[in-house]
Amino acid sequence: MRRGLAGGLLLALVSGAAPALADMERPVARAASLDVWQQGFRNRALAAGIPTDVFDTAFALVKYNAGTRAQDANQSEFQRPIWAYLDDAVSARRIETGRRKARELAPALQRISRRYGVQSDILLAIWGMETSFGGFRGNTYTIEALANAAHDGRRRAFAEAELIAALRILASGVVTPQHMLGGWSGAMGDTQFMPSTYLKYAVDGNGDGWRDFWGRDPLDALASSANYLHALGWKNGAPWGQEVILPAGFDYALTGEHATRSARFWNARGVRLASGAKLEDHGATALLLPAGARGPVFAIYPNFQVIRHYNMSVSYALAVGHLADRIAGADGFSTPWPRQDPPLSRTQVQDIQRALMALGLDTGGADGRIGPKTVAAVQAWQKSQGMRADGYATPEIWRALR
């Protein structure tokens, strides 16, 4: 039987569930707070040159969205084990779709690749990762997503700057507010550009005179991503990374995303490609162990860091690189993932980060996300304990640090 609102409140009070009232009142209070924030932001936007009619029309569609903070805190590339993330990101269906798109768009992709100096398989992989090749580009109103993030998110200044950029896009007339839809973060189009990135790097990829990220033709977005990667320093024809094998007795303290050496250095220490060949010189090279010493190991090159600028997650960069390789016809990894390892909860990661910070090691904060600084801090602690210093946080390390 469906209870009325009053009956539900009465039952909550009788049962002592008083917090339910606060939970119900909180969205109302935050919606009112959003209105207050909007008035202040309107003054800043108009001072930045946004036309009054553009602002008022855009914000007439904005409403409070309680999910903004929750989605920001639970991005899968930061929360799931790397192998679970890659299972979805580099699925057989996505590989096959990428290969089909490569055939269908071959002339246009070749033209874009020649113009911007970025391999087409990388562009296809980004497209596949961001929107499943345009299958789902998001249905959230971009101004609303950014307004909620600016009002109630963890990066308010960033969100406000992106809002100004989004309003400039609306003022240009390339899209209407009703059609400016995208992801929950404010990213837009087939390759999910943030508004400020669009203003800097979006190009006309199909020659129709527009930089249209909201229609069904993906060429503007693909060419724009190529232009962006080129500006970030992409080295055409060079790999993002390669799977390698480490010799017995290898010093794991030498590894780490930013511990770059020459190919000669690694070859002299017995590092070999999975095929058994020596590493070729592709520039500054580091060894990445996303699942520790018992999982696959990768030699990563400057192009890996370019992908990281597109999305700062190591898991994302690895997925883009591997998906690109698979679309181009490569096989899967030689070394299996340690799937038997139980994943750490966000609270456990925070415990590890706090314990390491208490020991004077820099984890970059206690945000519950294992990034390069946390990996380096775990590695330093392992080395101080005489352990294999692979930087891989495990339940055993969590228990030891507690």
Secondary structure, DSSP 8 states (H G I E B T S, - for coil): ----HHHHHHHHHHTT-THHHHHHHHHHHHHHHHHHHHHHHHHHHHHTT--HHHHHHHHTT----THHHHHHHT-HHHHS-HHHHHHHHT-HHHHHHHHHHHHHTHHHHHHHHHHHT--HHHHHHHHHHHHTTTT----EEHHHHHHHHHHHSS-HHHHHHHHHHHHHHHHHTSS-GGG-EE-TTS-BTTTTB-HHHHHHH---SSSSS---SSSS--HHHHHHHHHHHHHHT--TT--SEEEEE--TT--GGG--TT--B-HHHHHHTT-EETTS------SSBEEE-TT-TTS-EEEE-HHHHHHHHHS--HHHHHHHHHHHHHHTT----SS---TTS----HHHHHHHHHHHHHTT---S-SSS---HHHHHHHHHHHHHTTS-------HHHHHHH-
